Amino acid sequence: MRIILLGPPGAGKGTLAARLVEHLSVPQLASGDILRSQIRQGSDLGRTVQQYLDSGALVPDEIIVKVMISRLCQPDCSAGYILDGFPRTLPQAQALDASLVELESQIDLVLYLDADAEVIISRLSGRRVCPVCNATYHVDNIPPAVPGKCDRDGAELISRPDDAPDVVRTRLENYRRLTQPLLDYYAGVGRFHRLDGNKDISEIYQQALQVLGGVVSPVDES
């Protein structure tokens, strides 16, 4: 099963992807995690990515495509995968489709988590991340056992610079502006489904399972 999971930052893509990974036994390819790994490595690419993230701007297509296409070609993706946050623009989607044609593969399903701006800002402003293992918490919704400490390794949790409310608003504006053509593109191919990202993650997960089970018919949302 090859799934694209789309949605603005803070809509719940990562949490939903984790549940779908367990359900389907396929890897999650989260663009944000893969890019942050480049930052931790201190590569030239990582330093460039950091500049964009700190300002709230989107990372350019050519950088995203290069990293993600390389990752989905690795052996653990041969039986399927969940693309989390990629593609994010129409050129990225077209580059992905071209690569999949060469690989004699295709995307089976596109899930879009749609959520209100204020809901997203509330979620991200309370998010805390472990700089060691990348575990994610929320001060209200998913608090660690010991305040400010990672449950896995005891590291001090941090707030990402790109989770600040003003930066989040910029990210959302950029996302909405650049992503609408992408949504229209996937709606036109008949494998596009919109999920209510304002709901609790358990409800969102049930929506996704309904789609996977074929209960919900594809809807042209263009």
Secondary structure as UniProt FT lines:
FT   STRAND          2..6
FT   TURN            9..10
FT   HELIX           13..24
FT   STRAND          28..30
FT   HELIX           31..41
FT   HELIX           44..55
FT   HELIX           61..72
FT   HELIX           75..77
FT   TURN            78..79
FT   STRAND          81..84
FT   HELIX           90..102
FT   TURN            103..104
FT   STRAND          109..114
FT   HELIX           117..125
FT   STRAND          127..129
FT   TURN            131..133
FT   STRAND          136..138
FT   TURN            139..141
FT   TURN            147..148
FT   TURN            151..153
FT   HELIX           161..163
FT   HELIX           165..187
FT   TURN            188..190
FT   STRAND          192..196
FT   TURN            197..198
FT   HELIX           201..212
FT   TURN            213..214
//
